[in-house]
């Protein structure tokens, strides 16, 4: 997990939904400028915040948009664990 993963998710989500980066940043991070800062490399992200943001994308991901294969999807991990039990 990293700011790169979040940027990849955000780019796909924004292109698909047509929302502005600042809008998605506000929804996912409660900060309209933060996604841009990650994209530009001018801000760092903690591991816990990164996990929260990736979970937000997972929970709000459009059903007709393929999840980027470079990023591990949290709901897929949960489903694998349930199947193994």
Buried (B, 14 or more C-beta within 10 A) or exposed (E): BBBBBBBBBBBBBBEEEEBEBBBBBBBBBEEBBBBBBBBEEEBEBEEEBBEEBBBBBBEEBEEEEEBBEEBEBBEEEEEEEEEEE
